[in-house]
Amino acid sequence: MRRAAAESGVTTARVTISPENTASLSTISGFGFVEVGEQWDEVDGLELIFEVPV
């Protein structure tokens, strides 16, 4: 997050995580990410999309 904030052109950080990946979901929980949608990944299946302003 610090590196993204240091880049002038970066305004949003986005992560995609499988709904079953509780460890990753827990990791981002303290950073203010908000779920904004979902997508289907050919390899990983369903992924939730989260974003936070930088």
Backbone bond lengths (Angstrom), bond angles and torsions (degrees), N, CA, C in turn:
res aa  C-N    CA-C-N  psi(-1)  N-CA   C-N-CA  omega(-1)  CA-C   N-CA-C  phi
1 M - - - 1.424 - - 1.526 110.38 -
2 R 1.322 116.98 -38.69 1.475 119.14 178.19 1.513 111.35 -63.38
3 R 1.314 115.79 -41.29 1.465 118.57 -179.75 1.524 110.28 -65.50
4 A 1.324 117.85 -42.39 1.463 121.12 178.79 1.523 110.40 -61.82
5 A 1.316 117.19 -41.29 1.467 121.40 179.88 1.524 111.68 -65.30
6 A 1.321 116.43 -27.56 1.466 120.81 -179.07 1.530 112.29 -77.92
7 E 1.318 117.60 -15.69 1.463 122.18 -179.60 1.526 109.31 -89.67
8 S 1.316 117.40 120.63 1.463 121.16 -174.24 1.531 113.50 -63.18
9 G 1.298 118.57 -29.46 1.454 121.17 -177.43 1.521 114.83 -86.98
10 V 1.316 117.36 -5.21 1.465 120.91 -177.19 1.525 109.15 -93.73
11 T 1.328 116.33 123.16 1.460 120.59 179.38 1.520 113.08 -117.07
12 T 1.343 116.17 -18.66 1.463 120.89 -176.95 1.523 109.53 -141.31
13 A 1.335 115.27 138.36 1.464 120.57 171.30 1.524 107.01 -103.83
14 R 1.320 116.16 135.96 1.465 121.43 -177.94 1.517 108.83 -128.63
15 V 1.325 115.51 138.14 1.466 121.60 173.91 1.519 108.55 -131.48
16 T 1.315 115.79 149.68 1.460 121.35 172.92 1.516 107.82 -122.42
17 I 1.331 115.62 132.81 1.464 121.07 -174.12 1.524 109.19 -140.43
18 S 1.313 115.65 139.27 1.459 120.73 173.63 1.529 108.96 -62.93
19 P 1.331 117.94 139.30 1.461 119.98 179.00 1.533 113.42 -61.66
20 E 1.323 117.26 -20.95 1.466 120.64 178.28 1.524 113.42 -86.97
21 N 1.319 117.54 -7.23 1.465 121.20 -177.09 1.533 109.54 -86.90
22 T 1.316 114.89 77.45 1.465 120.28 -175.57 1.526 112.92 -64.05
23 A 1.316 118.07 -31.36 1.465 120.61 179.27 1.528 110.61 -64.53
24 S 1.317 117.82 -46.38 1.467 120.85 179.24 1.519 111.30 -68.69
25 L 1.319 117.71 -39.07 1.460 120.69 177.42 1.526 110.07 -61.87
26 S 1.311 116.80 -39.40 1.460 121.35 177.70 1.523 111.25 -67.09
27 T 1.323 116.45 -38.39 1.466 121.18 -179.12 1.519 111.79 -61.34
28 I 1.331 118.05 -41.93 1.464 119.89 -177.06 1.528 113.09 -82.84
29 S 1.319 117.21 -10.87 1.466 120.12 -172.68 1.526 113.30 -60.41
30 G 1.293 119.52 -29.99 1.455 121.98 -178.30 1.522 114.81 -88.43
31 F 1.334 117.65 4.46 1.461 120.95 -175.44 1.526 113.70 -107.14
32 G 1.321 118.28 4.58 1.450 121.19 176.51 1.514 115.76 82.59
33 F 1.325 117.55 13.86 1.466 120.19 178.83 1.526 110.05 -66.39
34 V 1.327 115.76 142.81 1.457 123.07 178.70 1.522 108.18 -120.78
35 E 1.321 116.87 134.42 1.463 120.46 177.51 1.522 109.22 -69.81
36 V 1.342 115.97 126.14 1.464 120.88 -177.50 1.520 113.36 -117.82
37 G 1.316 117.43 -3.80 1.458 119.23 179.95 1.510 111.74 165.29
38 E 1.313 114.41 -164.76 1.461 120.55 177.03 1.520 108.77 -147.92
39 Q 1.328 114.58 162.01 1.463 120.70 178.93 1.513 108.81 -147.08
40 W 1.329 114.35 162.20 1.462 120.18 176.31 1.518 108.10 -105.77
41 D 1.325 115.96 123.87 1.459 122.43 177.86 1.522 108.29 -102.97
42 E 1.329 116.56 132.18 1.468 121.03 -177.77 1.531 112.77 -57.63
43 V 1.316 117.68 -32.87 1.462 121.76 -177.60 1.526 111.60 -93.04
44 D 1.327 116.85 -46.89 1.461 121.40 -170.97 1.522 114.97 -96.67
45 G 1.325 118.22 -9.92 1.456 120.09 -178.21 1.524 111.42 82.53
46 L 1.328 116.14 -146.30 1.451 121.46 -177.21 1.527 111.13 -65.69
47 E 1.325 115.67 132.89 1.462 121.85 175.44 1.525 108.63 -130.24
48 L 1.311 116.10 139.29 1.456 121.74 173.38 1.520 107.72 -89.11
49 I 1.320 116.89 143.01 1.465 122.06 -179.32 1.525 108.55 -107.21
50 F 1.325 116.01 128.17 1.454 122.13 179.03 1.522 108.88 -124.32
51 E 1.337 116.33 145.04 1.469 121.07 177.65 1.529 109.69 -137.09
52 V 1.322 114.09 155.83 1.460 122.03 174.14 1.534 107.46 -147.87
53 P 1.334 117.64 138.50 1.475 118.65 174.18 1.514 109.26 -64.58
54 V 1.318 115.50 145.85 1.471 119.96 -179.48 1.509 109.89 -92.15
